[in-house]
Structures are given as C-alpha cells and as structure tokens.
Amino acid sequence: MDTESAWKKYDEAALAELERVCAGYVDFISRNKTERECAASALALAKEAGYVSLEQAFQEKRTLRPGDRVFAHAHGKAVILVQLGTRPLQEGMNILGAHIDSPRLDLKQNPLFEADGQVRLDTHYYGGIKHYQWVALPLALHGVVAKKDGSVVNVVVGEDPADPVFCVTDLLIHLASAQMDKKAREVVAGEDLDLLVGGRPLVIGADERADAGASARESAEGGAAGDAPSADKEPAKAFVLSLLKERYGIEEADFLSAELEVVPAGPARELGFDRSMVLGYGQDDRVCAYTSLLAQLAVEAPERTSVCVLVDKEEIGSVGATGMASRFFENAVATVMELAGESGELALRRALSASAMLSSDVSAGFDPAYASVFERKNAAFLGHGLVFNKYTGARGKSGSNDASAEYMAAIRHVMDEAGVAFQTAELGRVDAGGGGTIAYLPAQYGMNVIDSGVAVLSMHAPWEVTNKADIYEAYKGYVAFLRFAGFYGYFTS
C-alpha cells in the first residue's frame, strides 16, 4: 500500500510545532555526540521535568505513587525514566527503548605515537562503518580521562570554532592507482585509521637540555626513565604531551584509563533549499532516542506506567553493563515495583510480560540512487512518517524479533486514533544484507515488542540524513503510544 508525504497534511500550527521539535533535536545531537553526553543531557532534562533519583528514593524507603517520576542510570551511559501510572504495574508498562551509542572511532589504550615527524593517535573502530568514509574530513575528540587519583577529566576538542580539529589522512589520487583497484572494504584498512593530531617538535634550549639530561640520569639511577630521551627521539610527540599536560593535567599513561571517541566535527545542519531535512552525525539512533525522551517528558498522568530506556552498546551487540543485554533495565523495574508496593519475583515477571514496547530504532530510508537494494512496496520513504519494522534480521529473518499480528493491529489502532502518519518497511531486499536492534532482548520477557523509528539515508556514515516530518511524526507516535491504556485488554481478553 502506498503512503503519502506527511507534509501534505500540516497546517501552520503543525508546521510551527514541527520546527520546534526539530530545532531542539538539531541542538541535542550537535551538543551530544557520545553516549555519556546523551545520558547526561537526558538526565538534566528529566530533572527539570521533576524526575528524582530512584536510588535516592530506595535509600529513603520512599513509597512511589501514581504520577511519581524517577530516573536511574548505569555508569553514566544508560538511562531509564519511569512515570508511575494509575494502573497496577503487573498490568504492564508502555516502554520506549532506544540506543544512544553510534558508530565512531575509539582511541586504543596506548594510542599516541610519532612517525616521521607526525603525531598520530591509534584507533579501533566501533560498530559497523565503511572505513573509507572516515578519511579526509574534520574530526573531533570527545570523552573522559580517568586518573589514578579518582578525578575524571572531560575532553571535547574540535567543536568550538576556535578549536583545532583532527583528521585521518587519505592517499593522494596521483599515487592511488593500486588503491583504486581494491574492493571498498580494503581501500582503507581498519588499522590505518590513525588520527593526525600534531606535527610541531618540542624545541629545548641548551640550558633546558642540560637540566633535562641531569634529571634523566637521576631517574635512570633510580630505575625510572627520564623525559629527555623521548624529547630527543620523538620531539613532536613530546610537544603534544606537553600541551596535554598544560591543558588537561594528563600524562601519557593516563590514556590507559581513558574513553576518548573520535566523531565528525561540527554541528548538525538543516539540509535542502526547503530546509526539510537534517544532516548530522549519530542520527542512528539519537533521532529515536531524542523523540522518545521528549515523548516521555511530555506525557502526564498516564494510566499505564510509562518508561523510556536509553541504552549503550547496541552497535556492538547490546553487550556490557550499559547495554540492553545487561540487567540494568530489569533491576530498575524491580526497584520501582518494590517501592510501589508490588514486590516479588512473580509480580516482576508478570509486569514485564504484560508490557508493550516500541524498540525505537531507525530504518533504512529508500534512496533512489541505490534503488536496486530496496523492494519499493516494503520500503520506508523519507517524509512519509514513523516507520514500523515488523521484523529486521538478515536472510531468513535471522536475529530478528518478529512482532505478532495482534500487536501490529494494536499499533495500527493507536497510530490511526492519534492521527500519526506511519508506514511499514523491511530492511531492504531479501538477501541484500540485514541488521538488528535491541528488540529481541526485551522480547525475552514475553512482552510485545516491535521496531519503530525514523527513516535514514546514509546510515552509519559520518553524516546521516533524516526528514523533519518523520522526526515530528515519531515524536507524535511515541506520545500516543505512551498514553494508550488498552494494551492489557488487547492481549488478555
């Protein structure tokens, strides 16, 4: 069935609301390019909206009642927001789940080296990327350096117009005849994605050199290496280290306990003469994370408890203490139920299995430049609204959560009643490729889950494209979903 462009139905009031939502979104993804930054901003917005710490409520043995709003976080990289509804938790919750990590380059633990007068940082790519897309473009450095004394240094370089930027170099076309014959996956090797960060040597005067030499001899006698040999052998690296010491108070060894991420430099921008689209980094999956967060904050006094889960590590399998595969979500729900007077293992299991969830994740937008990998009847078109993927996966739906027909019918009812423009899609032609989301993980509790999100062009590229109408319809759809009180009746009658 064909769908129409959502733009055709908007009046002036709707257009104004669309622009308000999208302006906030552009600002959010411009300022928050890592999972830590997204989690911190989400918590700040939640606190402004009256959410309080679940851990603090637990320590104070506070009773949670309908309308109460609580938050929890895991290691500053994953967040859960809960607003208690008027119905018992055992009748289920309405849950929005998105991920806030995105493909990028991560610095290795021993990253800094000098080669022929150039200083570089060695990286290990994170998530599925096309290596060649990350060369010859301005890059920024975001993250934290944790020091042995327990202090944590925040690092953001490359975003302020006055900041320097970095890059991964590419081979000049004049000498690239052999490179041009390689397959795309081999054009740039993953091990060659080194970040260029310096090229000026540290210049040491005669007096300073004598002092440094004396210090080096004293250190050598005590069994430790001095600084002078490094400055002699690797002067450009020594200069970079001196700058890091001056600005951040960090030593080279502090890279061992750092999490520094390399991301495209610069803000997200409106795209097109008509400003109908957004070009920005990390829209997979922050376009769904932001709209889910906004929806959770907009809903008041729900009948069914509303939940927004923003998790890390989806791009590498949802693993680790901050991924959806951890017990973070389950533990937070168990704590909420304890404080709401519905404690116990059975009550928790019943609440989880009776819940309904939208796995808020992006979908592949139909691109006419690459039409051969899509099947038009089952493709997501930019500007046509919120996308529902009944299943993702690869080949024979491998790795997917295949939502039930009954749940899809309930979702259709919710969206139509709220006037939300939506479409359904698959992730390209059968056997063309594939991918997955977090959906299969909460589905293990027995709850109904379906993938739902925004269509994206150039997914996993440093700069991705979305349509403002889809962002707006996602927000509207997520609000409608959280407000819907009838899921329990749909599946228990």
N, C-alpha and C positions, 0 to 999 in steps of 0.2 A: 504494500500500500504506500502510495506517495504521501509525503508530508509537505506542508507549506512553510515558507520562511516565517519565523515568529515576528519579524519586523513589521509585517503587514498588518498586524492587529493592534499595534501600540498607538495610544493617544498621547497627547502632550504630557499628561501626568505620568503615564507609564514610562515614557522616554526619560523624563526627569529622574524618576526612581532608578531606572536602568543605569543612567550615568552616575548617580550617587553610589550605587553598589559597585560599579566598575572602577570608579575613581578610588574608592577605598581599597579595592583589590590590587590595582596597579601600585599603589603606595605600599601595600603589605608585601608583595613579592619583590619590590625594589629594595625594601629595608631588610627583608628576612630571606637569606639565601642558604641557610643551613638549618638542620633540624633543631639545633639548640636555639637559634634565633627565632624560629617559628614558635617553638614551645614557650619561650619567654614572652613573646608578644601575645600569644593566646592567653596565657595566664594573666597578663596585665589587663587585657580586655575583660576577662572573666571577673577579675577582682573589682573592676569598675562597675560591672553589672551586678555586683552583690554576691558573687560566689566566695565561699570561705573554704579553708583548708579541711579536707576530710581527715587528715592525720590529726590536726588540732582538735577537731570535733570528737575523734575517737579518744584522744588523751583526756579530754574533759568529760568523757562519757555523756556527751550531749545527745538528746533524743532528736532524731530527724523526723520532721512532719511534712505533709504536703505543702509544696511551694518552696521548701528549703533548697538551696543551691550549694553544691560542694564541688571541689576540684581535687584531683590527685595528679601527681606526675612521677615519672620514673627516670631518675638520673638526669633530669633536665632535658630529656629528649623525646618524651612521650607524655601525653596529657589526656585526662578523662574529665569531662564535665558532666554532672548529673543534676537534674532538677526533678525533685520528687513530685509524682503525680498524686491525684486523689484516689486512684485505684490501688489495690494491693500489688506489690512488686511481683508476687507469684503469678499474677495475670499477665506478666510480661512487660517489657520496655520497648520503646521505639528508639532505635540506635542508628546513628550515623557514624561510619568509620572510614577515615581517610588516612593517607600516609603523608608525612612531611619531609621525608628524605627524597633526594633527587640525584640522578647520575652526575658524576663530577670526577675530579682527580683528588686523591688524598696524598699528603706527603708521607713518605716512608719514615720509619723511626730514626734512621741515620740518613738524612736526605741531602745534606749540604756538601758540595764538592766543587773544586775548581778544575777546569780543563782548558789549557791554552789561554789563560787569562780571563776566561769567562766563568762566572759563578752560577751554578745551577742547583735546583732542588729536585731530587729524585722523587717520582710519584708512582702511585699504584692506582689505576682507575677503579672507580666504584660504580657498579651497576652496568647495564648494557649501553655501550657507546660505540659510535663509529670513530675510531681513533683519529682519522684524518680531519674530522670536523673541529678538533681542538687545537689545531696548529694555526699560527699566524693571526691570532685575534687577541684583543686586550683581555687579560685575566686578572682577577683579584684574589686576595688571600683572606679567608675568614676562619676563625676558630679560637681555640684556647690553648694555653701552655700552662700545665700544672707543675709547680715547682716542689721540691722536696720539703720546703718549709710549710707546705699546705696552702700557700697562696695560689691563685689562678689568675693568669694574665689574659685578658681578652685582646684579640688581634683582629683588626679589619684594615686592610690596606688595598687601595685601588678603587674605592667607591667615591670618595670626595674628589671633586675636580682638581684639587691641589695635590692629590696623592700621585705617586708613581703607579704604574701598572706593570704587569709581567706578561710573558708570552712563552709559548712553545714554538720553537723555530721550525721552518719548513725548508726543503731543498729548492734552490732556485730553478726555474723552469729550464734555464740554459744548460744545466747539467743533469737534468732529470729524465733522460731518455730511458734508462733502465727502470727507474721508479715508475714511469708512466705505463710500463708493460705489466706491472704487478696487479694482482687482484686487490679489490678495495680493502679487504681485511688485512692485507700485507703491506699496503702503501706506507703506513706508519706503524711501526711495532710498538706494542704497549710499553716495552722497556725504554723506548726512546722518547716518551712523553715527559721530558725533563723541562722544568720551568726555569727560564733565564731570569736571573734576579740581580746580577751585578757584573761590572767589568772595569772597575777602577781599583788600582792597587793601593794598599796602605803604604804611605811613604814615611819611613822612620829616619830621623836625623841622626847624626853621628853620636851625639850625647845620649839620645834615647836608645840607640842601638847598643851602646856600651852598657847602659843600665839594664837593658833587656837581656844582654848576654850574661851579666852578673847574676841576674835573677834566675836565668835558665840553669847556670852552673850550680847555684844554691839548691834549686829544685831537683836537679839531677842527683846531687849528693844525698838528697832526702828521699830519693826513689821516685820522684814525680817529674813529668816532662814540663818544660817551660814553654812560654809563648813565642819566643824569638825565632826558633826554627820554623814554626808554622808561618810566621810573617815573612820569613825569607823564602820559603818554598812555595807558599800559596798566598801571596800578598793581597790579591783581590778578595779571596775568601776571608782573610783576616780583616779587611776593611768592612765587609758586610757584617762580620761578627761584632766588630766594634760599634757599628750602627745599632744592631740589635741589643747590645748591652746598654748603650746610651738611651735608647728609646723605651725598651721594654724590661731592661734589667735581667735579660736571659742569657744563658751560656749555651754553647753548642750541645752540651749533654742534656739540656732541657728539652731538646727535640724528642728525647726518648719517651717523655710523658706529655706529649702534645697531641692535639687533634686539630690539624690545620687542613682546610679544604680549599681547593682551587676551583673557582667558579668564574663565569663570564663577568667582566667588569661593566658597571653602568646600570642605570635604571631601566625598568620595563617602559615601553612606549606604546602610544596609540598607533595603529597600523592602518594605512589606506587613506586616500583623499577624503573619504567619508568618515574616517576615524571609527569604523565599525568593528575593528579587531584590536587585539592586544598582542604585542610581540614582547616576549620576556623569557628569562631563564626560570626553570623549575616549575613550569605550569603543570607538569606531571609530578606531583599530584596536588600542588598547592592551590590550584584553581578549585578543586573539590574540597580541600581542607578549609580554605577561607570561607567558601559559601556554606559549608557545614557548620563551621564555627559561628558565622553570622546568624544562621538559622537557629542554632541552639540558644544564642543570646536574645533572639527576637521573641521566642516562644515564652508565654507566661501562663501559669496555672494550667498545665496540661492534665488531662485525665490519666493517661498512661505516662509513667516516668520517662522523661526524655534524656537521652545520653548522646554525647559527642565524644568520639575516641579519635585522637590524632597520634599515630604511631610512627616509629622509625623502622629502618632496615627492610622495607618492602622490596626495594630494588635489588636486594641480595638474598631474598627468600624469607623475609619477616622473622629472621632469627635473632638471637641475643636477648638480653634483659629488657630492651626497649622495643622489640618487635612484637607483632601481634601473636606470635607463637609462644611468647612468654606468658606467665600467669598474672601479669600486671592488671589486665582488664578484669579477670575473674576475681582476683584478690580485692580490687576496689569495689566491685559489686557486692562481694561477701561482706565487706566492712559497712557499706551503705545499708545492707539488709539487717545487719546486726544492730545498727543504731536506729533503724526504723522499726524494730521490734519483730522482724521476720527472720530470725536467725536460724541456723541449722543447715546441714548439707542438703537435705531433701528440698527445703524451701529454695535454696540457691539453684539447684538443678531444675526445679520447676520454673523458676523465674527466667532462667536462661533459655530453656527450651520453648517457652511461651513467647519469647521476644521476636520482634521483627527488625530486620536490619537492612539498610542500604550500604553496601560496600561502595563508598563514594570514590570512584577512580575514573580516570579519563578513558576515552575511547578513541580509536583511530579515525580521524576525520577523512572523508573522501577527498582525494586530491586528484583533479583531472590530469595532472602531469604524470601520474602513476596509476591510471585507472585500471590497468590490467591486473593489479593485485587485489582489487576490490570486486565485490559482487553487488551491483547497484541496488537491487531490491532489499538487500540486508546490509546497507552501509549507512554510516552516520554523516549527515551533511551539516556543514557549518551554518549556523543561523537558524536551524530548524528545531532547536530546543534541547532539553535534557535527554540524554541517551540512556537506554536500559539495555544491558547485555545479559540475556538470559543465561548465557554461558560464554566463557572465554576459552582458555586452554589452547592446545595445539593438536594437529592431526585429528584423531577421533575424540575430540573434547578432552584430551589428556590433561590432567591437572586442574580441571575447571570445577566450579560449583554450578551445577545445572539446576537453576531455580524451578520450583514446581509451577504447573499451570495455574493452580489455585492462587498461589502467591502473586503470579503475574496478573491475574484477574483483579485481585485486590488492589494492586498498584495502579492498574488502569483506572479503577474506580476513584481512587484518591486523587490522581492527577486530573482526571476529567472534571471532577467536582470542584477542584480548585482553579480550573481554567489554565493549567500548566501545559505549555507546548512541549511535547515529548516525542521521541522516536525510538525505534529498536534497531539493534545492529549486531553484527558479528565482527570479529577481529580479522577482517579480510577474507579472501577466498579460502576455501578448504585446501589445506596442504600448502598454502602460501607462506606460512610461518605460524606465529601464535604468541601467547603471553598469558600471564596470570595476575591475580590480585590477592588481597587478604581474605576474600570471601569464603574460601573453603575452611578457614580456621575457625571462625565463629560458628559456621555451619555444623561443626563437630559437636556442638552442644545440642543440636536438634532444632535450632531456631531457623526461621525462614530468612534467607539472605539472597539478595540479587545485586549485581553490579550496576552502578548508576553514576553517570558523570557527564563531563563536557568533552565534546569532540575536539581533537588537537591535530594540527598539522605540524610536521617536522618533529614528531615526538622523540624525546631523548636527545635531540640536538641541543647545542648550547643555547640557541634561541628558538622558542616554540611559539606557535600561533593559535590563538583562540578567538572566538567571536563573542562580542559583548552580549548579544541576545541569548546565547547559550549560558553564559555566566549568570545572567539575570534569571533565566528560567530554572537553572539549577538551584539558585537561592530560593525561588518561589516553591519549587518542588520539594526541597528539603524542609521548608517550613510546613507545608501541607502534610508531609509525611509525619513529622513530629507531633502535629496536632491531631492526627487521626486516632480515634479511640476504639475503632471497631475491629482491629486485627484479632483480638481474642475470640470474638464471636465468629469470625470467618472460619477459624480452624478448630473450634471446639463444639460447634453445634451438631 
